[in-house]
Amino acid sequence: MRRAATAAAVLAPLLVLALTPATALAAAPYKGANTAAVQDDFNGDGYRDLAVGAPHAANGSVEEAGAVVVLYGSASSVSATRRTVITQATSGVPGDPEEWDAFGTTVTSSDLDRDGYADLIVGTPREQVGDKEARGSATVVWGGPSGLTGGATLSPPAGYGDGRTYCGFGNSLAAGDMNGDGAPEVAIGSRCEGASFSGPFTRAGKPASSYLDDRFGESRGVVMGDVNGDGEAERFWLPGPADDDVRGGVYVDNGPPTDDYLANWPTELPHADGHAGQIGDINGDGYGDLVTGVGNDDSVMNATGAARRGGEIQVLHGSAQGIRVDQQPQVFHQDTPGVPGAAEDGDLFGQSLSVGDVDADGYADVLVGSPDEAVGTLGSAGTAVLLRGSASGLTTAKAVGYTQNTADVPGAAEVGDRFGATVHLADLTKDGKAEMVVGIPTENSDGCLWTARGSASGPVLSGSVNLCGQSAGIAVRNAKGYFGAALPSPYVSN
């Protein structure tokens, strides 16, 4: 059962830890790859790169060891020819490829060592650690002028998972600068405690400080971004479904636990729900807005009180005071007038989502995946829906749904493809307009990825590209490779 939060009604800053003079000097403000323009630029060429998880890829004879493919951005977008494939057999990357580890279940990036190059962070929540099955792990692979090389383990703080099993460390990942020093904070979610790390990080993966947050029981989801316009990220914990709240609560982080039980207690947003989320400025007012997804409806949860039929997303608007606790979210689902499609049991609308500006109009748009939606009679063929931002917030005006039967989208809808299992909006071509990226992890034996360029009128389907896992360098044996099962934008990973 989840305990109710009783802390202050407005966002509070993260407690700033005292620094030694030497640490303070090292932590002088440096933006580098922690600015939005180059936040996932691993090789420093000025183009954002795209990390794609293939958690069921084989490694030699090892089934489902997992891999991450990094596709390097360019003026012509990403392609299979400019790539790096990272596995636990890659030189300098910690660990060993083992059956069913699923390296690459989650991916994100940040400049952890502040050298000006983004670093790749990989979650492997199914990895066995010692004798603890599915304890999970997180790995950083270092960016540099030649791309990604070497790595380190981000070890959970002492006491993590004591007396508990199947914690799944790395189930979710988030990074952001919470105190304005240019060194990122990293949060890692799991089915046990949440873990918080403050940078800068050494090349051995050691943070300046870290702590556990066990105030939720479970901390499956985490989101970071600036919602009050002060240039520093706030953190939101989304613990996931609970016995008394299957829709999942949303809490604002007010700092680490202390000896005073209620000090820094997280602020519950009582009208908000979500299992995963992302922050972007949807209404163009200079404040980040929190978008959360609740893909699991009653039919999926085998319960009452879950998401609206077929799934939903919610939008909470930021302000100079952050996100107010009395704010009622905007809610969108497939029975909302103007949203393409129709709500049906188990569609999983909101299972994945991404926030980005596809048309450079100054308003962030939201791409929503609905991977188990049928296309005609083709069950779980999947769809993705693009909703547009505006001065009045998210709107259904010009909303568009995409499937593999949409004209100029490569391929064809098939049973079980799960188009939209992951989605991502990011400007990979440096033209100011976000590309639309959709994962299709169970297409064919390897899984695929669809990308379409942004334009002033929205995504350009003509000439859009389907890129599949084996052409991108992953190996497949008896199990599907699931290329495209993880992208940097959030999705629900159980």
C-alpha positions as CSV (number, residue, x, y, z in Angstrom):
1,M,0.0,0.0,0.0
2,R,1.3,3.5,-0.8
3,R,1.5,6.1,1.9
4,A,0.0,9.5,1.2
5,A,2.5,12.4,0.8
6,T,1.9,15.4,3.1
7,A,4.7,17.8,2.2
8,A,4.5,21.4,1.0
9,A,2.2,22.3,-1.9
10,V,4.8,23.8,-4.2
11,L,8.0,22.5,-5.6
12,A,11.0,22.7,-3.3
13,P,14.6,22.7,-4.5
14,L,16.8,19.6,-4.0
15,L,19.0,19.9,-0.9
16,V,22.4,21.1,-2.0
17,L,25.1,19.0,-0.4
18,A,28.2,20.7,1.0
19,L,31.2,20.4,-1.2
20,T,34.9,20.4,-0.3
21,P,36.9,23.2,-2.0
22,A,38.4,20.7,-4.5
23,T,35.0,19.4,-5.4
24,A,33.6,22.8,-5.7
25,L,36.3,23.8,-8.1
26,A,35.6,20.7,-10.2
27,A,31.9,21.5,-10.2
28,A,32.2,24.9,-11.7
29,P,29.3,25.5,-14.1
30,Y,29.8,23.8,-17.5
31,K,27.0,23.2,-19.9
32,G,28.6,21.2,-22.7
33,A,26.5,18.1,-23.6
34,N,24.0,18.8,-20.8
35,T,22.4,21.5,-22.9
36,A,19.3,20.5,-24.8
37,A,20.9,21.1,-28.2
38,V,23.6,18.4,-27.8
39,Q,22.2,16.4,-24.9
40,D,22.7,13.1,-26.8
41,D,25.6,14.0,-29.0
42,F,28.0,11.2,-28.3
43,N,30.8,12.2,-30.8
44,G,30.6,16.0,-30.5
45,D,29.8,16.7,-34.1
46,G,26.8,18.9,-33.2
47,Y,24.2,16.4,-34.2
48,R,22.0,14.5,-31.8
49,D,22.5,10.7,-32.0
50,L,19.9,8.0,-31.5
51,A,20.4,5.1,-29.0
52,V,18.2,2.1,-29.8
53,G,17.9,-0.8,-27.4
54,A,17.6,-4.4,-28.7
55,P,17.4,-6.2,-25.4
56,H,16.7,-9.7,-26.9
57,A,19.6,-9.6,-29.4
58,A,21.9,-12.6,-29.2
59,N,25.6,-12.4,-28.5
60,G,27.3,-15.2,-30.3
61,S,25.6,-18.3,-29.0
62,V,24.2,-16.4,-26.0
63,E,20.4,-15.9,-26.3
64,E,18.8,-12.6,-25.3
65,A,22.0,-11.1,-23.9
66,G,21.0,-7.7,-25.4
67,A,22.6,-4.9,-27.4
68,V,22.3,-1.1,-27.9
69,V,22.8,0.4,-31.4
70,V,23.8,4.0,-31.6
71,L,22.9,5.6,-34.9
72,Y,24.8,8.9,-35.4
73,G,22.9,11.9,-36.5
74,S,23.7,14.0,-39.6
75,A,22.2,16.5,-42.0
76,S,20.6,13.5,-43.7
77,S,19.3,12.0,-40.4
78,V,20.4,8.5,-39.1
79,S,21.2,5.4,-41.1
80,A,22.6,1.9,-40.6
81,T,25.9,3.0,-42.1
82,R,26.9,5.4,-39.3
83,R,26.5,3.3,-36.2
84,T,28.1,1.8,-33.1
85,V,26.9,-1.5,-31.6
86,I,27.4,-1.8,-27.8
87,T,27.1,-5.1,-25.9
88,Q,28.5,-6.4,-22.7
89,A,31.2,-8.1,-24.8
90,T,32.4,-4.7,-26.2
91,S,35.9,-3.9,-25.0
92,G,35.8,-1.7,-21.9
93,V,32.1,-2.2,-21.2
94,P,31.6,-3.9,-17.8
95,G,30.0,-7.3,-17.4
96,D,29.6,-10.3,-19.6
97,P,26.9,-11.2,-22.0
98,E,24.6,-13.8,-20.3
99,E,21.4,-15.5,-21.3
100,W,18.3,-13.3,-20.7
101,D,20.2,-10.4,-19.3
102,A,18.4,-8.1,-21.8
103,F,21.1,-5.4,-21.8
104,G,19.5,-2.3,-23.4
105,T,16.1,-2.6,-21.9
106,T,16.3,1.1,-21.1
107,V,18.6,3.8,-22.5
108,T,19.2,7.5,-21.9
109,S,22.2,9.9,-22.0
110,S,23.9,12.8,-20.2
111,D,27.4,14.2,-20.0
112,L,28.3,12.6,-16.7
113,D,32.0,13.5,-16.6
114,R,31.5,17.0,-18.1
115,D,34.0,16.6,-20.9
116,G,31.6,18.1,-23.5
117,Y,30.4,14.7,-24.9
118,A,27.2,13.0,-24.0
119,D,27.6,9.6,-22.4
120,L,25.2,6.6,-22.9
121,I,23.4,5.1,-19.9
122,V,22.0,1.6,-20.3
123,G,19.6,-0.2,-18.0
124,T,19.7,-4.0,-17.7
125,P,17.0,-4.7,-15.1
126,R,17.0,-8.5,-15.7
127,E,20.7,-8.9,-15.0
128,Q,21.7,-11.3,-12.2
129,V,24.1,-9.7,-9.7
130,G,25.9,-12.3,-7.6
131,D,23.2,-14.8,-6.5
132,K,20.4,-12.2,-6.8
133,E,18.3,-12.9,-9.9
134,A,17.1,-9.9,-11.8
135,R,18.7,-7.5,-9.3
136,G,19.5,-5.3,-12.3
137,S,22.4,-3.1,-13.4
138,A,23.1,0.3,-15.0
139,T,26.1,0.9,-17.2
140,V,27.6,4.1,-18.6
141,V,29.5,4.1,-21.9
142,W,31.7,7.2,-22.4
143,G,31.3,9.6,-25.3
144,G,34.2,11.2,-27.0
145,P,35.5,12.6,-30.4
146,S,35.5,9.1,-31.9
147,G,32.1,8.1,-30.5
148,L,31.5,5.7,-27.6
149,T,34.3,3.9,-26.0
150,G,34.9,2.3,-22.6
151,G,32.5,2.2,-19.7
152,A,31.7,1.8,-16.0
153,T,29.0,0.5,-13.7
154,L,26.7,2.9,-11.9
155,S,26.4,0.9,-8.7
156,P,23.3,1.4,-6.5
157,P,23.9,3.0,-3.1
158,A,24.7,0.8,-0.1
159,G,21.6,-1.0,1.2
160,Y,19.8,-1.2,-2.1
161,G,17.3,-4.1,-2.2
162,D,18.2,-5.5,1.2
163,G,15.9,-8.4,1.8
164,R,14.2,-8.1,-1.5
165,T,14.4,-10.0,-4.8
166,Y,13.8,-9.2,-8.4
167,C,14.4,-5.5,-7.9
168,G,15.1,-4.7,-11.6
169,F,17.6,-1.8,-11.0
170,G,17.6,0.2,-14.3
171,N,13.9,-0.3,-15.0
172,S,13.8,3.5,-15.7
173,L,16.5,6.1,-16.2
174,A,16.5,9.9,-16.1
175,A,19.1,12.7,-16.0
176,G,19.1,16.4,-15.4
177,D,20.9,19.2,-13.7
178,M,19.0,19.9,-10.5
179,N,21.2,22.5,-8.9
180,G,22.6,24.5,-11.9
181,D,26.2,23.4,-11.4
182,G,26.4,21.9,-14.9
183,A,26.9,18.4,-13.4
184,P,23.9,16.1,-14.0
185,E,21.9,14.3,-11.4
186,V,20.9,10.8,-12.5
187,A,17.9,8.9,-11.1
188,I,17.4,5.2,-11.6
189,G,14.0,3.5,-11.0
190,S,13.3,-0.1,-10.0
191,R,10.8,-2.4,-8.3
192,C,12.7,-1.6,-5.1
193,E,14.1,1.7,-3.9
194,G,14.8,4.7,-6.2
195,A,18.4,5.6,-6.5
196,S,19.7,9.2,-6.9
197,F,23.2,10.1,-8.0
198,S,24.8,13.6,-8.2
199,G,27.6,14.4,-10.6
200,P,30.1,15.0,-11.8
201,F,31.1,11.3,-12.2
202,T,34.5,9.9,-12.4
203,R,35.5,7.6,-15.2
204,A,35.1,4.7,-12.7
205,G,31.4,5.6,-12.5
206,K,31.7,7.1,-9.0
207,P,29.3,10.0,-8.4
208,A,30.0,13.0,-6.2
209,S,27.2,11.7,-3.9
210,S,24.3,9.2,-3.9
211,Y,21.4,8.1,-1.8
212,L,18.5,5.6,-1.8
213,D,14.8,6.8,-1.7
214,D,12.6,4.1,-0.1
215,R,9.7,6.3,0.7
216,F,7.5,4.8,-2.1
217,G,8.2,1.1,-1.6
218,E,8.6,0.8,-5.4
219,S,10.0,3.5,-7.7
220,R,9.5,2.1,-11.1
221,G,9.3,5.4,-13.1
222,V,11.2,8.7,-12.9
223,V,11.0,11.9,-14.9
224,M,13.3,15.0,-14.8
225,G,12.9,18.4,-16.3
226,D,12.4,22.1,-15.6
227,V,8.8,23.0,-14.9
228,N,9.3,26.3,-13.1
229,G,11.6,28.1,-15.5
230,D,14.6,28.5,-13.2
231,G,16.9,26.6,-15.5
232,E,17.2,23.7,-13.1
233,A,15.5,20.3,-13.3
234,E,12.8,19.1,-11.0
235,R,12.4,15.3,-10.4
236,F,9.1,13.4,-10.3
237,W,8.8,9.8,-9.1
238,L,6.1,7.6,-10.6
239,P,6.1,4.5,-8.3
240,G,3.8,2.5,-10.6
241,P,0.6,0.6,-9.8
242,A,-0.2,0.0,-6.2
243,D,-3.0,-1.9,-4.5
244,D,-4.8,1.3,-3.6
245,D,-4.0,3.1,-6.9
246,V,-3.6,1.0,-10.0
247,R,-3.3,4.2,-12.1
248,G,0.0,5.0,-10.3
249,G,0.8,8.1,-8.3
250,V,2.9,11.1,-9.3
251,Y,5.2,12.7,-6.7
252,V,7.5,15.8,-6.7
253,D,10.9,15.1,-5.2
254,N,11.7,17.6,-2.4
255,G,15.2,16.2,-1.5
256,P,16.7,13.1,0.1
257,P,15.4,11.3,3.2
258,T,16.6,12.6,6.5
259,D,16.5,11.5,10.1
260,D,13.4,13.7,10.4
261,Y,10.8,11.4,8.9
262,L,8.6,14.0,7.3
263,A,11.4,16.5,6.3
264,N,11.7,16.7,2.5
265,W,8.7,14.3,2.1
266,P,7.7,14.2,-1.6
267,T,4.7,16.2,-2.6
268,E,1.9,14.1,-4.1
269,L,0.1,15.5,-7.1
270,P,-3.3,14.0,-6.1
271,H,-5.1,14.6,-9.4
272,A,-2.3,13.1,-11.6
273,D,-1.6,9.6,-12.6
274,G,1.1,7.9,-14.7
275,H,3.4,5.0,-15.2
276,A,5.9,6.9,-17.4
277,G,6.4,10.5,-18.4
278,Q,8.4,13.2,-20.1
279,I,8.7,17.0,-19.8
280,G,8.5,19.6,-22.6
281,D,7.0,23.1,-23.2
282,I,3.7,22.3,-24.9
283,N,2.1,25.8,-24.7
284,G,5.3,27.8,-25.4
285,D,5.2,29.8,-22.1
286,G,8.7,29.0,-21.1
287,Y,7.8,26.4,-18.5
288,G,8.1,22.7,-19.0
289,D,4.9,20.7,-18.9
290,L,4.7,17.1,-17.5
291,V,3.1,14.5,-19.8
292,T,2.4,11.1,-18.3
293,G,1.0,7.9,-19.8
294,V,-1.3,5.3,-18.2
295,G,-1.5,2.7,-20.9
296,N,-3.0,-0.1,-18.8
297,D,-6.8,-0.2,-18.6
298,D,-9.0,-2.4,-16.5
299,S,-8.7,-5.2,-19.0
300,V,-4.9,-5.3,-18.7
301,M,-4.8,-4.8,-15.0
302,N,-7.6,-7.1,-14.3
303,A,-8.9,-4.5,-11.9
304,T,-11.2,-1.5,-11.7
305,G,-10.0,2.1,-11.6
306,A,-7.2,1.8,-14.1
307,A,-6.8,3.9,-17.2
308,R,-9.7,4.9,-19.4
309,R,-10.6,2.2,-21.9
310,G,-7.6,1.6,-24.2
311,G,-5.3,3.8,-22.2
312,E,-4.7,7.6,-21.8
313,I,-2.2,10.4,-21.4
314,Q,-2.3,13.3,-19.0
315,V,-0.8,16.8,-19.2
316,L,0.1,19.0,-16.2
317,H,1.3,22.5,-17.0
318,G,4.3,24.1,-15.4
319,S,4.5,27.7,-14.1
320,A,6.7,30.0,-12.1
321,Q,5.5,28.0,-9.0
322,G,6.1,24.6,-10.8
323,I,3.1,22.3,-11.0
324,R,0.4,23.1,-8.5
325,V,-1.0,20.3,-6.4
326,D,-4.6,21.4,-7.1
327,Q,-4.1,21.3,-10.9
328,Q,-6.4,19.0,-12.8
329,P,-4.6,17.5,-15.8
330,Q,-5.7,17.6,-19.4
331,V,-6.6,14.0,-20.3
332,F,-6.5,12.5,-23.8
333,H,-7.6,9.1,-24.9
334,Q,-8.9,7.5,-28.1
335,D,-12.5,8.5,-27.3
336,T,-11.5,12.1,-26.9
337,P,-13.0,14.0,-29.9
338,G,-10.4,14.5,-32.6
339,V,-8.0,11.8,-31.4
340,P,-7.6,9.3,-34.2
341,G,-8.8,5.8,-33.7
342,A,-11.3,4.3,-31.2
343,A,-10.7,3.2,-27.6
344,E,-10.8,-0.6,-27.3
345,D,-9.8,-2.9,-24.4
346,G,-6.0,-3.3,-24.1
347,D,-4.9,-0.9,-26.9
348,L,-2.2,0.4,-24.5
349,F,-2.5,4.0,-25.7
350,G,0.1,5.8,-23.6
351,Q,2.3,2.8,-23.1
352,S,5.0,5.0,-24.8
353,L,5.2,8.7,-25.4
354,S,7.6,11.5,-26.4
355,V,7.6,15.3,-26.3
356,G,9.3,17.4,-29.1
357,D,8.6,20.1,-31.7
358,V,8.1,18.5,-35.1
359,D,7.3,21.7,-37.0
360,A,9.4,24.3,-35.2
361,D,6.4,26.4,-34.3
362,G,7.7,26.9,-30.7
363,Y,5.2,24.5,-29.2
364,A,6.2,20.9,-28.2
365,D,4.1,18.2,-29.7
366,V,3.4,14.7,-28.2
367,L,3.7,11.4,-29.9
368,V,1.8,8.6,-28.3
369,G,2.3,4.9,-28.9
370,S,-0.6,2.4,-28.9
371,P,1.2,-0.9,-29.6
372,D,-1.6,-3.3,-29.0
373,E,-4.2,-1.5,-31.1
374,A,-5.6,-3.6,-34.0
375,V,-5.3,-2.3,-37.6
376,G,-8.4,-3.6,-39.2
377,T,-8.5,-7.3,-38.2
378,L,-4.7,-7.4,-37.4
379,G,-4.4,-7.6,-33.7
380,S,-1.5,-5.8,-32.0
381,A,-0.3,-4.3,-35.3
382,G,0.0,-1.0,-33.4
383,T,-0.3,2.7,-34.1
384,A,1.2,6.0,-33.1
385,V,-0.7,9.2,-32.7
386,L,0.8,12.7,-33.0
387,L,-1.0,15.5,-31.0
388,R,0.0,19.1,-31.5
389,G,1.1,21.7,-29.0
390,S,-0.4,25.2,-29.1
391,A,-0.7,28.4,-27.0
392,S,-3.7,26.8,-25.2
393,G,-1.9,23.6,-24.6
394,L,-2.1,20.2,-26.2
395,T,-4.8,20.0,-28.8
396,T,-6.4,17.5,-31.2
397,A,-6.3,19.9,-34.1
398,K,-4.3,18.4,-36.9
399,A,-3.9,15.2,-34.9
400,V,-2.7,12.3,-37.1
401,G,-2.5,8.6,-36.5
402,Y,0.1,6.4,-38.2
403,T,0.3,2.7,-38.9
404,Q,2.3,0.6,-41.3
405,N,-0.7,0.7,-43.6
406,T,-0.5,4.5,-43.8
407,A,0.5,5.7,-47.3
408,D,4.2,6.3,-47.6
409,V,5.0,4.5,-44.4
410,P,7.3,1.6,-45.4
411,G,6.2,-2.0,-44.7
412,A,2.8,-3.4,-44.0
413,A,0.8,-3.8,-40.8
414,E,1.0,-7.4,-39.5
415,V,-0.4,-9.2,-36.5
416,G,1.8,-8.7,-33.5
417,D,4.2,-6.1,-35.0
418,R,3.5,-3.7,-32.1
419,F,4.2,-0.5,-34.0
420,G,4.5,2.2,-31.4
421,A,5.8,0.1,-28.5
422,T,8.4,2.9,-28.2
423,V,8.3,6.4,-29.8
424,H,10.8,9.3,-29.8
425,L,10.9,12.9,-31.0
426,A,14.3,14.4,-31.5
427,D,16.0,16.8,-34.0
428,L,18.6,14.4,-35.5
429,T,19.4,16.7,-38.5
430,K,20.0,20.0,-36.7
431,D,17.3,21.8,-38.8
432,G,15.2,22.7,-35.7
433,K,12.5,20.2,-36.4
434,A,12.2,16.9,-34.6
435,E,12.3,13.6,-36.4
436,M,9.5,11.1,-35.6
437,V,10.9,7.7,-34.5
438,V,8.7,4.7,-33.9
439,G,9.9,1.3,-32.6
440,I,8.4,-1.9,-34.1
441,P,10.3,-4.4,-31.9
442,T,8.4,-7.5,-32.9
443,E,8.4,-7.0,-36.6
444,N,10.2,-9.8,-38.4
445,S,12.8,-11.7,-36.4
446,D,14.9,-8.8,-35.4
447,G,12.6,-5.7,-34.9
448,C,12.6,-2.5,-36.8
449,L,12.5,1.3,-36.4
450,W,10.6,3.8,-38.6
451,T,11.9,7.4,-38.9
452,A,10.3,10.4,-40.6
453,R,11.8,13.9,-40.9
454,G,10.0,16.9,-39.4
455,S,8.9,19.9,-41.4
456,A,7.0,23.1,-41.0
457,S,3.8,21.2,-41.9
458,G,4.7,18.2,-39.7
459,P,6.3,14.8,-40.3
460,V,7.3,14.0,-44.0
461,L,6.2,10.5,-44.8
462,S,7.5,10.5,-48.4
463,G,11.1,9.1,-48.2
464,S,10.7,8.0,-44.6
465,V,12.8,5.0,-43.7
466,N,12.3,1.6,-42.1
467,L,15.6,0.4,-40.5
468,C,15.7,-3.1,-39.0
469,G,18.0,-4.7,-36.4
470,Q,20.1,-7.1,-38.5
471,S,21.0,-4.4,-41.0
472,A,22.0,-2.2,-38.0
473,G,24.3,-4.9,-36.7
474,I,22.5,-6.9,-34.1
475,A,22.5,-10.7,-34.1
476,V,19.4,-12.9,-33.8
477,R,19.2,-16.6,-32.9
478,N,16.1,-18.4,-31.7
479,A,14.4,-15.4,-30.1
480,K,13.4,-12.2,-31.7
481,G,16.0,-9.5,-31.3
482,Y,13.5,-6.7,-30.3
483,F,15.5,-3.9,-32.0
484,G,13.5,-0.8,-31.3
485,A,12.2,-2.0,-27.9
486,A,14.0,0.9,-26.1
487,L,14.4,4.5,-27.1
488,P,15.5,7.5,-25.0
489,S,11.9,8.6,-24.5
490,P,9.9,6.8,-21.8
491,Y,7.9,3.7,-22.2
492,V,6.6,1.2,-19.6
493,S,9.1,-1.5,-18.9
494,N,7.9,-4.2,-16.5
